[in-house]
Amino acid sequence: MEPEIIQQKALELFSKHGTQAVNMDCLARELTISKKTLYKHFESKEALVYSLLEQVIEEWGASLDTILQGKKDPVSRLLAFELLRYDYLQRFNPEFLVKKATNYDSILDLQDIIKEQVSSIYYCLLEDAKDKGYLIECLDIHTFIKTHEMTFELFVEKCLSNTAQSHESFKHLVMLHTAGIVNQRKIDVWPVVEELLGNRNLVFQ
């Protein structure tokens, strides 16, 4: 059996039940293979979970490069980055990515790297947009990032699991927070939001 098939089934089970509730015996039964075959590809459950996170990061990196190398204005890149985060949270249950894997040190380290990367990229996008006059002059970027992350985390905790409401909740809770710092004399932010949503194959549609 190809390791990609094992990863696909593992991601499905981990996202639904969390890593603690799914052991290698359960995964082998779901795949109708022996544990020996399973351990041939992944020496432990931790190694399997780590490989899934690496896969997510690789896909994330490719999508991120497309945004950062785009020729859109700074606000469009900033909002596209916001939507990319939402997209990945919709695809990969945060219970699996954040809470349920906390007993693995190597995975915690990898998650810290991801968080640092997100913060760094977000700061650079905000700084670029402000330097070019697309954001209000009085904006304190560090303070905004702290409050924005609180809003984002609140959205994940309260709204993300309800797919029927999460689309509009994200748009009007998280995106509205970003729209509030945009220099409206420079750019009308909501047509930009609608254009991005229309051009992406996200679950907003």
Residue pairs with C-beta under 8 A, 6 or more apart in sequence:
1 31
1 33
1 37
1 41
3 41
3 42
3 51
5 31
6 27
6 31
6 38
6 41
6 42
6 48
7 48
7 51
7 52
7 55
9 27
9 30
9 31
10 22
10 27
10 48
10 49
10 52
11 52
11 92
11 96
13 22
13 26
13 27
13 30
14 22
14 49
14 52
14 93
14 96
14 100
15 92
15 93
15 95
15 96
16 93
18 95
18 96
18 99
18 100
19 45
19 49
19 96
19 100
19 101
20 100
20 103
21 100
23 45
24 35
24 38
24 39
24 45
25 35
27 38
28 34
28 35
28 37
28 38
31 38
42 48
42 51
46 104
46 106
46 107
49 101
49 104
49 107
50 104
50 106
50 107
50 110
53 97
53 107
53 110
53 111
54 110
56 88
56 92
56 97
57 110
57 114
60 84
60 88
63 84
63 87
64 81
64 84
64 121
67 77
67 80
67 81
67 84
68 77
68 121
70 76
70 77
70 80
72 80
73 134
73 187
73 192
74 125
74 128
74 129
74 132
74 134
75 129
75 134
75 135
75 182
75 187
75 189
75 192
76 192
76 195
76 196
77 125
77 128
77 129
78 125
78 126
78 129
78 178
79 175
79 178
79 189
79 192
79 193
79 196
80 196
81 121
81 122
81 125
82 174
82 175
82 178
83 196
83 197
83 200
83 202
85 118
85 152
86 170
86 174
86 202
87 200
87 202
87 203
89 156
89 160
90 160
90 163
90 166
90 202
90 203
94 156
94 160
97 111
98 111
101 107
101 108
101 111
102 108
119 145
119 149
122 145
123 141
123 142
123 145
126 135
126 139
126 141
126 144
126 145
127 141
129 135
130 137
130 139
130 141
133 183
133 186
134 182
134 183
134 186
134 187
135 181
135 182
135 183
136 181
136 182
136 183
137 183
139 181
144 181
147 177
148 174
148 177
148 178
151 173
151 174
151 177
152 174
154 173
155 166
155 169
155 170
155 173
155 174
159 165
159 166
159 169
159 170
159 173
160 166
162 169
163 203
167 203
167 204
171 193
171 197
171 204
175 193
178 189
179 189
179 190
179 193
182 189
197 204
197 205
